[in-house]
Amino acid sequence: MNTFRWLTVLCLAAAMPAYASSAFKPIELKDAEMAELRGRYVMPGRIISFGIVMSSTWTNAVGDRITGAANMQIDKTTVTPQFYVQTTGSTGNGSLPNTGTGNVVGGAGLSSGQGVTQSVRTAGDSNTAYNDVGINIENGVAPASNLQTGQVLVAGGTVTGDSAAGRVSVSANNGGVQMAIQANHNQGNSLQQIGGGNVLQGTVLTGNSNLVRNITQLNVVMNNTGLNNGALNCNLDQLKGLRTLGY
């Protein structure tokens, strides 16, 4: 398994249920079997902090803006993992953008993809949209828990915010988090969703001169100290079990 796939499985497994495929031979494992092996790719005690930062921003043609941000950080001091949500908005030059007249059709299958799904669909002019998923791996000490500000997002709950640009809604359902923006004046909508082993980012633009940014960042801090004998023996014992499988 190459480094990028290893890090991807690591981050998604720490955040939520995930399914992966194995590149090992000669025995091919099914997704359901791999799901039972979560965590065994990481040496004991190596991960000391894990965090998710999700944000969406919509800026329309006259400068009206709406932003939603959700943050979660887990370390050894965390009692209950929680997302903290903040919404902000601002007014541009005070005028109204031209009502969008575009019509985007199709794309129903984009919401049911597995893994990472990103899309930008537009029926307007002079629009700009970004979808970005980043994985940041660092060695050192866990950062200070300075992200825990804002409104707590409870299971099954929703946090909303409004501005002249539109409405942002952040909800927690089915073991995942969803962030959606519905822009005013028929300018379009955007959606980010993470959970169930999937990451979805999508934007639909039906107006003109909009700027949309969907960003999800996974942050992992690894312990850079060496493993003690007990930790090494634990991993060697796990490796012994592979002999009977043909490895």
LOLO-132504 format. One record per residue (C-alpha): residue number from 1; x, y, z. Coordinates in pm, whole numbers, plus 50000, padded with zeros to 5 digits. Layout:
N
+-----+-------+-------+-------+
|   n |     X |     Y |     Z |
+-----+-------+-------+-------+
| NUM |     X |     Y |     Z |
...
+-----+-------+-------+-------+
This chain:
247
+-----+-------+-------+-------+
|   n |     X |     Y |     Z |
+-----+-------+-------+-------+
|   1 | 50000 | 50000 | 50000 |
|   2 | 50164 | 50328 | 49894 |
|   3 | 50205 | 50623 | 50128 |
|   4 | 49910 | 50826 | 49995 |
|   5 | 49662 | 50537 | 50028 |
|   6 | 49797 | 50457 | 50373 |
|   7 | 49740 | 50812 | 50492 |
|   8 | 49392 | 50827 | 50338 |
|   9 | 49280 | 50506 | 50508 |
|  10 | 49432 | 50627 | 50834 |
|  11 | 49249 | 50960 | 50836 |
|  12 | 48910 | 50834 | 50728 |
|  13 | 48926 | 50541 | 50968 |
|  14 | 48990 | 50777 | 51259 |
|  15 | 48703 | 51005 | 51162 |
|  16 | 48421 | 50767 | 51075 |
|  17 | 48337 | 50419 | 50939 |
|  18 | 48530 | 50356 | 50621 |
|  19 | 48580 | 50081 | 50369 |
|  20 | 48905 | 50009 | 50191 |
|  21 | 49045 | 49767 | 49937 |
|  22 | 49361 | 49567 | 49983 |
|  23 | 49658 | 49566 | 49750 |
|  24 | 49819 | 49265 | 49922 |
|  25 | 49867 | 48936 | 49742 |
|  26 | 49808 | 48646 | 49715 |
|  27 | 49494 | 48678 | 49927 |
|  28 | 49234 | 48935 | 49823 |
|  29 | 49026 | 49076 | 50109 |
|  30 | 48674 | 49209 | 50065 |
|  31 | 48578 | 49560 | 50173 |
|  32 | 48379 | 49428 | 50468 |
|  33 | 48681 | 49233 | 50592 |
|  34 | 48911 | 49531 | 50558 |
|  35 | 48666 | 49741 | 50759 |
|  36 | 48731 | 49513 | 51057 |
|  37 | 49106 | 49595 | 51042 |
|  38 | 49074 | 49967 | 51112 |
|  39 | 49357 | 50101 | 51325 |
|  40 | 49602 | 49818 | 51261 |
|  41 | 49800 | 50025 | 51013 |
|  42 | 49913 | 50257 | 51294 |
|  43 | 50174 | 50181 | 51556 |
|  44 | 50033 | 50202 | 51910 |
|  45 | 50049 | 50552 | 52052 |
|  46 | 50163 | 50714 | 51727 |
|  47 | 49853 | 50931 | 51666 |
|  48 | 49826 | 51191 | 51942 |
|  49 | 49585 | 51431 | 51774 |
|  50 | 49329 | 51415 | 51493 |
|  51 | 49117 | 51698 | 51361 |
|  52 | 48875 | 51794 | 51085 |
|  53 | 48819 | 52146 | 50955 |
|  54 | 48537 | 52198 | 50704 |
|  55 | 48439 | 52534 | 50555 |
|  56 | 48219 | 52665 | 50273 |
|  57 | 48204 | 53024 | 50147 |
|  58 | 47976 | 53180 | 49885 |
|  59 | 48037 | 53532 | 49750 |
|  60 | 47796 | 53671 | 49491 |
|  61 | 47847 | 53929 | 49216 |
|  62 | 47782 | 54231 | 49441 |
|  63 | 48011 | 54111 | 49724 |
|  64 | 47754 | 53959 | 49962 |
|  65 | 47913 | 53670 | 50150 |
|  66 | 47804 | 53373 | 50363 |
|  67 | 48047 | 53132 | 50534 |
|  68 | 48005 | 52819 | 50742 |
|  69 | 48286 | 52647 | 50931 |
|  70 | 48288 | 52325 | 51138 |
|  71 | 48584 | 52209 | 51348 |
|  72 | 48659 | 51898 | 51549 |
|  73 | 48980 | 51803 | 51729 |
|  74 | 49046 | 51479 | 51916 |
|  75 | 49339 | 51410 | 52147 |
|  76 | 49403 | 51227 | 52474 |
|  77 | 49216 | 51494 | 52671 |
|  78 | 48899 | 51469 | 52459 |
|  79 | 48601 | 51336 | 52651 |
|  80 | 48335 | 51350 | 52378 |
|  81 | 48426 | 51429 | 52014 |
|  82 | 48215 | 51723 | 51899 |
|  83 | 48193 | 51956 | 51602 |
|  84 | 48189 | 52327 | 51677 |
|  85 | 48014 | 52539 | 51414 |
|  86 | 48051 | 52906 | 51328 |
|  87 | 47858 | 53098 | 51061 |
|  88 | 47940 | 53449 | 50937 |
|  89 | 47802 | 53679 | 50671 |
|  90 | 47860 | 54022 | 50526 |
|  91 | 47693 | 54263 | 50283 |
|  92 | 47866 | 54386 | 49967 |
|  93 | 47793 | 54712 | 49790 |
|  94 | 47428 | 54713 | 49892 |
|  95 | 47280 | 54641 | 49550 |
|  96 | 47112 | 54320 | 49436 |
|  97 | 47271 | 54073 | 49195 |
|  98 | 47087 | 53986 | 48876 |
|  99 | 46856 | 53692 | 48938 |
| 100 | 47004 | 53371 | 48802 |
| 101 | 46826 | 53222 | 48503 |
| 102 | 47041 | 52914 | 48444 |
| 103 | 46913 | 52559 | 48477 |
| 104 | 47142 | 52265 | 48562 |
| 105 | 46994 | 51920 | 48500 |
| 106 | 47110 | 51565 | 48578 |
| 107 | 47382 | 51466 | 48822 |
| 108 | 47164 | 51255 | 49051 |
| 109 | 47436 | 50991 | 49084 |
| 110 | 47690 | 51235 | 49224 |
| 111 | 47538 | 51209 | 49571 |
| 112 | 47579 | 50831 | 49591 |
| 113 | 47945 | 50788 | 49493 |
| 114 | 48197 | 50600 | 49707 |
| 115 | 48524 | 50755 | 49824 |
| 116 | 48584 | 51117 | 49724 |
| 117 | 48335 | 51282 | 49485 |
| 118 | 48385 | 51640 | 49364 |
| 119 | 48181 | 51828 | 49106 |
| 120 | 48118 | 52179 | 48974 |
| 121 | 47822 | 52231 | 48742 |
| 122 | 47735 | 52571 | 48604 |
| 123 | 47474 | 52731 | 48380 |
| 124 | 47603 | 53087 | 48434 |
| 125 | 47894 | 53304 | 48326 |
| 126 | 48213 | 53429 | 48496 |
| 127 | 48181 | 53196 | 48796 |
| 128 | 48468 | 53048 | 49000 |
| 129 | 48436 | 52742 | 49223 |
| 130 | 48689 | 52539 | 49424 |
| 131 | 48660 | 52195 | 49583 |
| 132 | 48957 | 52089 | 49793 |
| 133 | 49031 | 51799 | 50030 |
| 134 | 49364 | 51815 | 50211 |
| 135 | 49548 | 51579 | 50446 |
| 136 | 49806 | 51734 | 50675 |
| 137 | 50041 | 51496 | 50862 |
| 138 | 50281 | 51638 | 51118 |
| 139 | 50521 | 51503 | 51381 |
| 140 | 50541 | 51673 | 51717 |
| 141 | 50308 | 51769 | 51998 |
| 142 | 49931 | 51805 | 51981 |
| 143 | 49816 | 52161 | 51908 |
| 144 | 49629 | 52360 | 52168 |
| 145 | 49255 | 52297 | 52160 |
| 146 | 49180 | 52643 | 52024 |
| 147 | 48925 | 52527 | 51767 |
| 148 | 48654 | 52457 | 52021 |
| 149 | 48463 | 52781 | 51972 |
| 150 | 48117 | 52825 | 51828 |
| 151 | 47793 | 52632 | 51861 |
| 152 | 47808 | 52260 | 51940 |
| 153 | 47659 | 52044 | 51665 |
| 154 | 47456 | 51767 | 51829 |
| 155 | 47361 | 51439 | 51661 |
| 156 | 47051 | 51491 | 51448 |
| 157 | 47077 | 51869 | 51491 |
| 158 | 47130 | 52159 | 51252 |
| 159 | 47303 | 52496 | 51286 |
| 160 | 47206 | 52767 | 51036 |
| 161 | 47321 | 53116 | 50945 |
| 162 | 47186 | 53381 | 50707 |
| 163 | 47321 | 53679 | 50519 |
| 164 | 47236 | 53878 | 50206 |
| 165 | 47419 | 53609 | 50006 |
| 166 | 47204 | 53317 | 50126 |
| 167 | 47171 | 53058 | 50401 |
| 168 | 47426 | 52805 | 50528 |
| 169 | 47310 | 52491 | 50711 |
| 170 | 47538 | 52252 | 50899 |
| 171 | 47380 | 51925 | 51013 |
| 172 | 47486 | 51597 | 51175 |
| 173 | 47303 | 51293 | 51040 |
| 174 | 47376 | 50924 | 50975 |
| 175 | 47717 | 50937 | 51142 |
| 176 | 47841 | 51222 | 50923 |
| 177 | 47846 | 51600 | 50885 |
| 178 | 47688 | 51797 | 50601 |
| 179 | 47739 | 52164 | 50513 |
| 180 | 47506 | 52319 | 50255 |
| 181 | 47466 | 52671 | 50117 |
| 182 | 47154 | 52788 | 49934 |
| 183 | 47236 | 53117 | 49763 |
| 184 | 46976 | 53392 | 49731 |
| 185 | 46843 | 53528 | 49400 |
| 186 | 46866 | 53186 | 49232 |
| 187 | 47246 | 53196 | 49218 |
| 188 | 47283 | 52824 | 49299 |
| 189 | 47386 | 52598 | 49587 |
| 190 | 47682 | 52409 | 49729 |
| 191 | 47722 | 52097 | 49943 |
| 192 | 47996 | 51931 | 50146 |
| 193 | 47950 | 51599 | 50324 |
| 194 | 48182 | 51367 | 50511 |
| 195 | 48080 | 51038 | 50671 |
| 196 | 48029 | 50669 | 50607 |
| 197 | 48369 | 50647 | 50435 |
| 198 | 48268 | 50909 | 50175 |
| 199 | 48368 | 51268 | 50109 |
| 200 | 48139 | 51472 | 49883 |
| 201 | 48191 | 51826 | 49754 |
| 202 | 47963 | 51977 | 49492 |
| 203 | 47857 | 52315 | 49357 |
| 204 | 47571 | 52410 | 49124 |
| 205 | 47585 | 52761 | 48973 |
| 206 | 47279 | 52913 | 48803 |
| 207 | 47377 | 53281 | 48823 |
| 208 | 47676 | 53491 | 48716 |
| 209 | 48002 | 53608 | 48877 |
| 210 | 47987 | 53397 | 49192 |
| 211 | 48288 | 53273 | 49391 |
| 212 | 48245 | 52945 | 49584 |
| 213 | 48500 | 52762 | 49801 |
| 214 | 48448 | 52418 | 49961 |
| 215 | 48741 | 52306 | 50176 |
| 216 | 48787 | 52000 | 50397 |
| 217 | 49114 | 51956 | 50586 |
| 218 | 49214 | 51643 | 50782 |
| 219 | 49490 | 51711 | 51035 |
| 220 | 49690 | 51433 | 51202 |
| 221 | 49972 | 51478 | 51454 |
| 222 | 50202 | 51179 | 51505 |
| 223 | 50421 | 51111 | 51805 |
| 224 | 50783 | 51149 | 51691 |
| 225 | 50933 | 50954 | 51982 |
| 226 | 51051 | 50597 | 51938 |
| 227 | 50845 | 50295 | 52033 |
| 228 | 50922 | 50111 | 52353 |
| 229 | 50981 | 49737 | 52367 |
| 230 | 50623 | 49667 | 52468 |
| 231 | 50484 | 49847 | 52165 |
| 232 | 50728 | 49670 | 51932 |
| 233 | 50637 | 49329 | 52073 |
| 234 | 50268 | 49409 | 52025 |
| 235 | 50324 | 49472 | 51655 |
| 236 | 50544 | 49166 | 51611 |
| 237 | 50272 | 48949 | 51765 |
| 238 | 50022 | 49083 | 51510 |
| 239 | 50262 | 49011 | 51224 |
| 240 | 50304 | 48649 | 51336 |
| 241 | 49940 | 48586 | 51256 |
| 242 | 50002 | 48665 | 50890 |
| 243 | 50221 | 48355 | 50845 |
| 244 | 49923 | 48121 | 50840 |
| 245 | 49761 | 48333 | 50566 |
| 246 | 50053 | 48299 | 50327 |
| 247 | 50234 | 48630 | 50379 |
+-----+-------+-------+-------+
